[in-house]
Amino acid sequence: MIGKLLPILLALIGLGGGIGAGIALRPPPQPVVMENPCGEDPHAEESHGEDPHDDEAAEDTRFDYVKLNNQFVVPVVEGARVEALVVLSLTLQVESGQSETIYQLEPKLRDMFLQVLFDHANAGGFNGAFTKTTRMNSLRMALREAAQKVLGSKLSDVLIVDVVRQDA
């Protein structure tokens, strides 16, 4: 019995050490500000017949991308056994200037995200071809809904920037 558990235990210790080293050596997060992706000045005078006072035409699309400080580690359990660990990194697309608010609310966000990730794992979302578009979109939507409960309209999207599954 101990002979079967030792490789799993060593793998989990190695994974934990690697995650710990990555966290310890990671530089501090820097918010990324995205200018209008069309490259146009949203404040420039319109010359193609559109009403410059139209809300959609004058809308300034600036976002901050806030990478959450730590990765999420989700166990994939079958029966009473941990079959795999899934490690994810998430970034939030929020209204410009909201980065500090995100970091202040990060404990609450992490709690809600972990619940969504555990539910996804328990429903078999990380089994088989877990990176299929339908599964990833479903997970992304559930994460976005959870974050909007905390952040409201400040949140634009939740981005899954890294996902790795390590079988035991």
Residue frames relative to the residue before (quaternion, step in Angstrom):
aa qw qx qy qz dx dy dz
M 1.0000 0.0000 0.0000 0.0000 0.00 0.00 0.00
I 0.6749 0.4765 -0.2974 0.4785 3.59 0.90 -0.94
G 0.6152 0.5601 -0.3429 0.4360 3.59 1.07 -0.68
K 0.6754 0.4715 -0.2943 0.4847 3.60 1.09 -0.63
L 0.6901 0.4846 -0.2783 0.4597 3.59 1.06 -0.70
L 0.5697 0.6352 -0.3781 0.3592 3.60 1.10 -0.63
P 0.6803 0.4616 -0.3310 0.4632 3.69 0.77 -0.78
I 0.6363 0.5150 -0.3322 0.4685 3.59 1.03 -0.74
L 0.6481 0.5163 -0.3096 0.4664 3.56 0.94 -0.89
L 0.6650 0.4929 -0.3052 0.4709 3.60 0.92 -0.87
A 0.6362 0.5209 -0.3308 0.4631 3.60 1.00 -0.76
L 0.6674 0.4927 -0.3022 0.4695 3.60 0.94 -0.86
I 0.6389 0.5063 -0.3258 0.4790 3.61 1.02 -0.77
G 0.6544 0.5096 -0.3102 0.4645 3.59 0.97 -0.84
L 0.6519 0.5035 -0.3076 0.4764 3.57 0.97 -0.87
G 0.6609 0.5049 -0.3039 0.4647 3.57 0.94 -0.88
G 0.6470 0.5112 -0.3142 0.4705 3.59 1.01 -0.79
G 0.6520 0.5130 -0.3099 0.4644 3.57 1.00 -0.81
I 0.6493 0.4949 -0.3118 0.4862 3.56 0.97 -0.84
G 0.6507 0.5214 -0.3140 0.4540 3.60 0.94 -0.87
A 0.6584 0.4937 -0.3095 0.4765 3.58 0.96 -0.84
G 0.6434 0.5237 -0.3232 0.4553 3.58 0.98 -0.80
I 0.6601 0.4967 -0.3021 0.4757 3.55 0.99 -0.83
A 0.6820 0.5028 -0.2887 0.4458 3.57 0.91 -0.94
L 0.7577 0.3935 -0.2048 0.4787 3.60 1.00 -0.76
R 0.4896 0.6710 -0.4330 0.3501 3.58 1.25 -0.10
P 0.4467 -0.6689 0.5111 0.3031 3.61 -0.97 0.78
P 0.6270 -0.5373 0.3797 0.4172 3.60 -1.15 0.43
P 0.5481 -0.6378 0.4247 0.3352 3.59 -1.03 0.75
Q 0.1585 -0.7612 0.6241 0.0772 3.52 -1.11 0.79
P 0.3816 -0.7124 0.5215 0.2738 3.61 -0.70 0.93
V 0.2754 -0.7422 0.5921 0.1504 3.54 -1.09 0.79
V 0.1879 -0.7747 0.5958 0.0977 3.55 -0.82 1.01
M 0.1816 -0.7865 0.5844 0.0830 3.54 -0.75 1.09
E 0.3480 -0.7150 0.5672 0.2144 3.54 -0.79 1.03
N 0.7301 -0.3747 0.3096 0.4802 3.56 -1.29 0.05
P 0.4047 -0.7634 0.4441 0.2372 3.64 -0.46 1.16
C 0.6146 0.5521 -0.3577 0.4353 3.61 1.15 -0.34
G 0.4472 -0.7080 0.4407 0.3234 3.58 1.26 -0.24
E 0.5664 0.5893 -0.3872 0.4266 3.59 1.23 0.10
D 0.4526 -0.6412 0.5391 0.3056 3.52 -1.22 0.53
P 0.3401 -0.7763 0.4855 0.2144 3.61 -0.39 1.17
H 0.6694 0.4874 -0.3043 0.4710 3.59 1.23 -0.31
A 0.4793 0.6650 -0.4412 0.3653 3.59 1.29 -0.09
E 0.5640 -0.6058 0.4392 0.3494 3.54 -1.15 0.64
E 0.4455 -0.6971 0.5006 0.2549 3.55 -0.93 0.94
S 0.1191 -0.8157 0.5631 0.0581 3.58 -0.93 0.84
H 0.6648 0.4993 -0.3293 0.4475 3.62 1.20 0.10
G 0.7377 -0.4861 0.2450 0.3994 3.54 0.85 0.96
E 0.5448 0.6052 -0.4276 0.3925 3.64 1.19 0.02
D 0.5386 -0.6100 0.4750 0.3349 3.53 -1.16 0.59
P 0.3645 -0.7545 0.4919 0.2366 3.67 -0.51 1.06
H 0.6555 0.4998 -0.3235 0.4645 3.60 1.22 -0.25
D 0.4224 0.6939 -0.4653 0.3515 3.57 1.31 0.00
D 0.5175 -0.6774 0.4243 0.3055 3.62 -0.74 1.03
E 0.6826 0.4899 -0.3038 0.4493 3.58 0.88 -0.88
A 0.6687 0.4993 -0.3085 0.4565 3.59 0.96 -0.78
A 0.7454 0.4044 -0.2239 0.4803 3.59 1.00 -0.75
E 0.4483 0.7173 -0.4461 0.2924 3.59 1.23 -0.10
D 0.2680 -0.7523 0.5851 0.1411 3.57 -0.89 1.00
T 0.1618 -0.8158 0.5505 0.0720 3.60 -0.46 1.15
R 0.2046 0.7530 -0.5912 0.2041 3.55 0.05 1.33
F 0.0215 -0.7960 0.6044 -0.0259 3.52 -0.92 0.96
D 0.2726 -0.6691 0.6514 0.2318 3.50 -1.38 0.33
Y 0.2174 -0.7348 0.6266 0.1424 3.54 -1.13 0.71
V 0.0849 -0.8231 0.5611 -0.0203 3.55 -0.43 1.28
K 0.2219 -0.7742 0.5831 0.1068 3.56 -0.51 1.24
L 0.4111 -0.7048 0.5182 0.2563 3.57 -0.78 1.01
N 0.6235 -0.6389 0.3221 0.3151 3.54 -0.96 1.00
N 0.8149 0.1777 -0.0754 0.5465 3.61 0.86 -0.83
Q 0.5322 -0.6033 0.4879 0.3386 3.52 -1.26 0.50
F 0.3953 -0.6688 0.5718 0.2636 3.53 -1.35 0.28
V 0.1354 -0.7753 0.6141 0.0583 3.59 -0.87 0.99
V 0.0527 -0.8172 0.5723 -0.0433 3.54 -0.59 1.23
P 0.2962 -0.7536 0.5531 0.1961 3.62 -0.69 0.99
V 0.2372 -0.7193 0.6335 0.1584 3.56 -1.12 0.75
V 0.0819 -0.8348 0.5441 -0.0216 3.55 -0.34 1.31
E 0.0173 -0.7516 0.6593 0.0110 3.54 -1.06 0.88
G 0.7860 0.0636 -0.1096 0.6051 3.53 -0.57 1.17
A 0.7092 -0.3711 0.3080 0.5143 3.56 -0.71 -1.10
R 0.6062 0.5775 -0.3213 0.4424 3.58 1.28 0.31
V 0.3881 -0.6790 0.5716 0.2480 3.56 -1.08 0.81
E 0.2219 -0.8102 0.5354 0.0874 3.57 -0.46 1.26
A 0.8006 -0.0536 0.0786 0.5915 3.58 1.09 -0.67
L 0.2593 -0.7019 0.6275 0.2153 3.50 -1.40 0.14
V 0.1676 -0.7552 0.6261 0.0980 3.55 -1.01 0.85
V 0.1271 -0.7834 0.6073 0.0373 3.55 -0.87 1.05
L 0.0287 -0.8118 0.5822 -0.0351 3.58 -0.75 1.10
S 0.1702 -0.7220 0.6566 0.1368 3.52 -1.32 0.52
L 0.1337 -0.8051 0.5765 0.0387 3.56 -0.92 0.96
T 0.1088 -0.7503 0.6493 0.0610 3.52 -1.21 0.70
L 0.2652 -0.7706 0.5624 0.1396 3.56 -0.98 0.87
Q 0.2468 -0.7262 0.6235 0.1516 3.55 -1.00 0.89
V 0.0555 0.8217 -0.5560 0.1124 3.55 -0.44 1.27
E 0.6776 -0.4492 0.3800 0.4412 3.54 -1.33 0.22
S 0.6003 -0.5724 0.4246 0.3630 3.54 -1.11 0.72
G 0.7949 0.2984 -0.2351 0.4730 3.56 -0.98 0.90
Q 0.6136 0.5875 -0.3384 0.4047 3.62 1.24 -0.01
S 0.3565 0.7767 -0.4706 0.2196 3.61 1.27 0.02
E 0.6726 0.5023 -0.3077 0.4479 3.59 0.84 -0.93
T 0.6135 0.5438 -0.3378 0.4623 3.59 1.05 -0.75
I 0.6361 0.5320 -0.3256 0.4542 3.58 0.99 -0.86
Y 0.6856 0.4792 -0.2967 0.4607 3.59 0.84 -0.93
Q 0.6336 0.5199 -0.3372 0.4632 3.62 1.06 -0.64
L 0.7475 0.3821 -0.2045 0.5035 3.59 1.05 -0.77
E 0.3558 0.7850 -0.4610 0.2114 3.59 1.26 0.02
P 0.6314 0.5226 -0.3781 0.4303 3.69 0.84 -0.68
K 0.6663 0.4855 -0.3030 0.4780 3.60 0.94 -0.86
L 0.6411 0.5206 -0.3179 0.4657 3.59 0.99 -0.84
R 0.6526 0.5183 -0.3169 0.4528 3.60 0.90 -0.90
D 0.6352 0.5315 -0.3236 0.4575 3.58 0.98 -0.85
M 0.6894 0.4687 -0.2838 0.4739 3.58 0.87 -0.94
F 0.6451 0.5162 -0.3227 0.4617 3.60 0.99 -0.80
L 0.6456 0.5173 -0.3317 0.4534 3.61 0.94 -0.82
Q 0.6341 0.5223 -0.3416 0.4566 3.59 0.97 -0.76
V 0.6480 0.5030 -0.3126 0.4789 3.59 0.98 -0.85
L 0.6752 0.4980 -0.2966 0.4562 3.59 0.91 -0.90
F 0.6445 0.5037 -0.3246 0.4749 3.61 1.00 -0.76
D 0.6394 0.5149 -0.3245 0.4698 3.60 0.97 -0.83
H 0.6417 0.5230 -0.3155 0.4640 3.58 1.00 -0.86
A 0.6610 0.4979 -0.3010 0.4738 3.59 0.97 -0.88
N 0.6816 0.4971 -0.2916 0.4509 3.59 0.91 -0.89
A 0.6685 0.4702 -0.2902 0.4978 3.59 1.20 -0.51
G 0.5824 -0.6099 0.3618 0.3974 3.60 1.27 0.13
G 0.3595 0.7810 -0.4535 0.2349 3.58 1.24 0.24
F 0.7289 0.3823 -0.2359 0.5167 3.60 1.18 -0.46
N 0.5083 0.6194 -0.4337 0.4123 3.59 1.25 0.34
G 0.8257 0.2376 -0.1550 0.4876 3.57 -1.22 0.42
A 0.7880 -0.2349 0.2247 0.5229 3.55 -0.99 -0.90
F 0.0357 -0.8703 0.4913 -0.0034 3.56 0.57 1.21
T 0.6590 0.5030 -0.3212 0.4577 3.63 1.21 -0.22
K 0.3207 0.7384 -0.5248 0.2765 3.61 1.21 0.31
T 0.6296 -0.5786 0.3733 0.3598 3.53 -1.07 0.79
T 0.6672 0.5070 -0.3220 0.4406 3.60 0.85 -0.87
R 0.6695 0.4872 -0.3072 0.4691 3.60 0.94 -0.81
M 0.6735 0.4868 -0.3056 0.4649 3.59 0.91 -0.87
N 0.6423 0.5128 -0.3289 0.4652 3.61 1.00 -0.75
S 0.6296 0.5306 -0.3241 0.4659 3.56 1.03 -0.79
L 0.6646 0.4881 -0.2952 0.4826 3.58 0.94 -0.90
R 0.6508 0.5254 -0.3120 0.4506 3.59 0.89 -0.93
M 0.6596 0.5064 -0.3025 0.4658 3.59 0.96 -0.88
A 0.6578 0.5011 -0.3118 0.4680 3.60 0.95 -0.84
L 0.6412 0.5102 -0.3197 0.4757 3.59 1.04 -0.77
R 0.6475 0.5182 -0.3158 0.4610 3.59 0.97 -0.86
E 0.6549 0.5083 -0.3171 0.4606 3.62 0.93 -0.87
A 0.6449 0.5120 -0.3199 0.4686 3.59 1.01 -0.80
A 0.6753 0.4920 -0.2983 0.4614 3.59 0.92 -0.88
Q 0.6447 0.5273 -0.3301 0.4442 3.60 1.01 -0.72
K 0.5673 0.5753 -0.3903 0.4415 3.60 1.17 -0.40
V 0.7082 0.4184 -0.2443 0.5136 3.58 1.16 -0.63
L 0.8136 0.3236 -0.1256 0.4664 3.57 0.83 -1.04
G 0.3152 -0.7653 0.5043 0.2463 3.58 1.18 -0.40
S 0.8355 -0.2161 0.1577 0.4800 3.55 -1.07 -0.78
K 0.4718 0.6635 -0.4527 0.3637 3.63 1.23 -0.05
L 0.6838 0.4656 -0.2687 0.4933 3.58 1.18 -0.62
S 0.2230 -0.7634 0.5934 0.1241 3.52 -0.99 0.90
D 0.7980 -0.1496 0.1419 0.5662 3.60 0.89 -0.92
V 0.2902 -0.6893 0.6266 0.2191 3.54 -1.37 0.28
L 0.1564 -0.7995 0.5778 0.0503 3.55 -0.74 1.11
I 0.2558 -0.7224 0.6219 0.1610 3.55 -0.95 0.92
V 0.1207 -0.8554 0.5024 0.0374 3.57 -0.18 1.28
D 0.7798 0.0662 -0.0594 0.6197 3.60 1.22 -0.40
V 0.0998 0.7653 -0.6342 0.0475 3.54 -1.08 0.73
V 0.0325 0.7860 -0.6122 0.0800 3.55 -0.83 1.10
R 0.1578 -0.7600 0.6228 0.0981 3.56 -1.05 0.83
Q 0.0952 -0.7817 0.6158 0.0251 3.57 -0.81 1.05
D 0.2680 -0.7753 0.5531 0.1454 3.58 -0.45 1.23
A 0.4749 -0.6848 0.4845 0.2661 3.55 -1.08 0.82
